[in-house]
Amino acid sequence: MSLIEELLATPRNMSTMSKYTAVSGVMYLAAGALLIAWPGATQALFRERAFVGDEQGLVRVIGMAVAVIGWLYLFGGRSGARQIVAATVVNRLTFVPAVLLALAASGVFPHLLVTFAILDAALAVGTWALMARRTVSP
């Protein structure tokens, strides 16, 4: 199979939680692309302060990181692997809020980072709920 065929291959019966993870990935890809293409979205959408120095480039790096995470969630979800789905819950409820909220508390783009921390945790809870529902139902 070619690289493109491998990327486009999906299991026959993707679970709801895998589809949810893939859709979350699309959301992350879009958010990352927005920050890469328009770093000023931090001021326009999140009412952050004006950039000082090279912060515009750093926002683009954040956008790239978010887009890469989205890419991995998209294809991890499309793979149908339950372990990928479970792994997204762990990092979204532990590392992401801990780092983003600590940075926001220190004054680094607080509106942007708190929004991402809340969104990420909410998506993790949604994934966890879908996982729990799958294990309870037949």
N, C-alpha and C positions, 0 to 999 in steps of 0.2 A: 504494500500500500504506500501511496505517496504521503508526504507530510500533510498536504491539504485534506486528503481522504481520511487520514488519522484524526485530524482536528475536527472534521465534520461528522465523524462516526458517533452514534449515540446508541445506548442500549435500547432494546425493544420496549421495555416497560420501566420507564424512569419513575421512581417514587415521587410522591408529592414533595418530600423534603429535599430531594435532589433538584427538582424543578425550582423550588423556592431558593435554594442556594444559587442556582444558575441565574435566576432573575435578580437576586441580590448582586451577583457579579456584574450584570448589565448596569445596574444602578451605580455601582462603584466605578465601572469603566466610564460612564457618562460624567460622573462627578469629577473624576480624575482628568478627563479630557477637558472639561470646563476650566479647571484650575490651570492646566497647561496652556490652553489657548487664551484664557482671559484671567490672569492673576488678580486683576482689579475687581473680580467678583467678590473677593473678600471684603472690599469696602462697599460695593453696591448692594450685595445681598445680605451680608452679615454685619454691616455697620462698623467694621474695624477701622482703626486709625490709618492714616496715610502711611505708605511705605517710607522707611528711612534706610538709605544705603541700598544694599543688594537684596532686600527682602522679597522683591518681585521674583527673583530667580529661585529663592528658597520656596516660595509658594508653588512655583512650577515643579520643583523637586517633590514637594508634597503631592502634587497632582500626579506626577509620574508614579510615586509609590502607591497611591490610591488606585490608579489605573492598573498597575501590575497585580495588586490584590484582587481587583475586579476580574482581571483575566484569569487568574488562578481559581477564583470562586466560580466563574462561569464554566470553565472546563472541568473543574473538580466536580461541580454539580452535574454537568452533562455526562461525566464518566459513570455516574450511578453508584459510586463507591460510598457506602455508609460511613466509613472511617473519615473521609474528607469532610463530610457534613458535620460529624461529631467534632472534628478538630476545629472547625470554624467557630463552634460554640465556645470552646475553651478559651481561645485567644481573644474573642470578642468580649467575654465577660471578665477577663483578668487583665492581660497586658494592655489592651487598647485603652480601657477607661483609666487604668492606673497612670499610664504615661500621659495621655491627653489631658486628663483633669489636673494632673500636677503641673503640666506646662501652662494650661489655662490659668491656674491659680497664681502662677508667677507672672502673668500678664502677657503671655505670648498668644496672640490672636485668640482671646478667650471665647468670643462668640462662635468662631469657626470651629475651634477644637471641642468646645462643649457640645455643639450641635452634632459633630461627628461621633463623639463619645456616646451621646444619647441614642443616636440613630443606630450605631453599631450594636449597642447593648440591646436595643429593642428588636433588631433583626435576629440577634442571638437567641433571645427569649422566644421569638416566633419559631425559629428552627428547633429549639429544644422542645417546644410544645408539639410540633409536628412529629418529632422523634418519639415523644412519650405517647402520642396518640397511635402511632404505628405499632408500638410494642404492646399496647392494651388491646387494640382491635385484632381480629383474626387475620 
